[in-house]
Amino acid sequence: MAVKIRLRRTGTRNAACWRIVVADARSPRDGRFIENLGFYDPRHDTEKLDLERTKYWLSHGAQPSETVTDIIKRAEEGKPFPPRKAQKPQAAPAPKKVAAPAEEAPAEAPAEEAPAEA
């Protein structure tokens, strides 16, 4: 039986939260799992992981996903959750200039047409 350490989605629509679980590789993402190891909440920049149980499962051949690998590395190093990328403040749209009819540029004279070749 191939065992994986991966994320399991919880939370509501547009407000995802993830649990870090040990599951059989054949079971679906949000399906049956063997053990819950912690959680990861990207919206609130929090994560918690039971390193002792994680090391146990890794020693027994469990394969972590890419994201879980990063979470494990941060937890082992004691690094805090990485800061979010700063979003650029949206500038208010500039008001449109309303030009008075007298200030408009003079209308261009119609271009001279080339004589038609017959």
N, C-alpha and C positions, 0 to 999 in steps of 0.2 A: 504494500500500500504506500503510494507516494504522498508524503505529507508536506503541506506548504504553510508558511506563515504569511498571511495576506490581510488586506483590508476588507471589512464587511460594512456596507453602507447602512446607516441608520439616519434618523431625522426625517424632516418633512421635505416636500418639494421645494427646491431652491434654497434649502438650508441644511445641506448635508453635514453629517458628522460620521466619523468612521471608527469602527472597533477593530483592534488588531487581534486576529484570531488564528488558531492553528486548525487547519481543515484538510480533509482529504482533497487531493487535486481534482478528483472527478466531480465533487459536489459544486453546485452553482455558487456564484459570488455571495449571495445573501442567504444561502441555504444552511444545511447542517454543518456544525463545527465541533471540534473536539474540546478546545479550551479557549477561553477569553484571556488575552494577555494584557490588554490595555485599551486606550482610545487615542484618537487623533482628531482634533477639531480645528480645521484651518481657518474658520471664520473668527474664532476667538483666540487664535494663536496659542492653543494649549495642546499638550500631549502628555500621556502617562504610559509607562511601560514597565512591566514586571521583568527586570533583567535576569533575575535568577531563573525563572521559568523559561525565559527566552533562550538562555544558554543551555538549559536542559534539552529543549527541543532541537536546538541546532546540533548538539552533541549526538542526538539520536537520528540525524539525517534530514531534518526538516529544511526545506529550501525557502528562504525569504524572498518576497517580491522586491522590485527595485525601490519602491517608496518605503517599504518596511526596512530595507537595508539602511537607507538614509536615516530613518528614525532611530534605529538601533545604534548607529554610529554617534548620533547627537546625544543619545541617552548615556552611552558609555563614556563619552568625553565630557559630559556634564554641561554641554553648551546649551544656551537657551534657544528657544524657537527662533528661526531666522526672521528678521524684520521684513515686513511687506515692502514691496517696491512703492516708492512715493508716487502718488498719482498727481499728474499735472493739474493745477487748478484751472477750471474752465473759465475763460474770460467771457465777460458779458458781451453779447454782440454789439458792435458799434452801431449807433443810430444812423439810419440812412439820411443822406443829405437830400433835401428837397430844394432844387434849384428853381429860382423864379424864371418865368418865361423870358424876361428881358436879358437875363444873364446867359442864356443858352448861346452856344457857338452858332455863327451864321451858317445857314444851310449851304451845302456845297452845290455849285452849279453842276447840272448834268454833264457827264463826260461826253466828249464829242465822239460820235460813232465813226468808225472807219468805213470808207466806202465799200459797198458790197461788190465783190467781184462776180462778174456774170459770165 
